[in-house]
Amino acid sequence: MRSTGQRAVLDAALALVDEGGLDAVTISALTARSGVSNGSVYHHFGSRAGVFAVLYGESFAHCVAAMAPALDLGDAEKAVRAVVARYLGWVAEHPGRARFLYAAPSTADPAVKAEVFEPVARWFAARMAAGELREIPLWALDAVVMGPAHECARRHLMGALDLAEAADLVGDAVWAAVAPVG
């Protein structure tokens, strides 16, 4: 559980990224926006990079938590399509967090990201082993399989695409990437 000051700093960082990108997030901007002292930012996060690392881990966890219920649908195709729909819905509902995830991937702690994503990876691995999904390397789930969803999300965040309009096509593309061969 985050303290009120930590939450204020993370919320300020999200707002600053939304308004001006990663460069807008400086320690002085964080303190001015959050009302937290300079010393508190350093005490809780260590640095600007520490703020980004915590914010990335938190945002990624929110995103995965939004998608995870889709994995309980049973049928692999329904589940994959629902993962895509829930992801796109999360982006539409949380544009600030989504923008941050796309703007700051290098701030992610790979171990934290792998731990958060592990239930999703385990679900995909089990479905691949059962022949319900095409065998693909787990590293490809995000970059290759979810690529169409990511590109549509980026365009949506730039104001150039309606995610609701694109959702079925994106679901088709992602399913085509993982559908069993044969």
Secondary structure as GFF3:
##gff-version 3
##sequence-region A 1 182
A	DSSP	alpha_helix	4	20	.	.	.	ID=ss1
A	DSSP	three_ten_helix	22	24	.	.	.	ID=ss2
A	DSSP	alpha_helix	27	34	.	.	.	ID=ss3
A	DSSP	alpha_helix	38	45	.	.	.	ID=ss4
A	DSSP	alpha_helix	48	67	.	.	.	ID=ss5
A	DSSP	three_ten_helix	68	73	.	.	.	ID=ss6
A	DSSP	alpha_helix	76	93	.	.	.	ID=ss7
A	DSSP	alpha_helix	95	103	.	.	.	ID=ss8
A	DSSP	three_ten_helix	105	107	.	.	.	ID=ss9
A	DSSP	alpha_helix	110	129	.	.	.	ID=ss10
A	DSSP	alpha_helix	140	140	.	.	.	ID=ss11
A	DSSP	pi_helix	141	145	.	.	.	ID=ss12
A	DSSP	alpha_helix	147	157	.	.	.	ID=ss13
A	DSSP	alpha_helix	163	178	.	.	.	ID=ss14
###
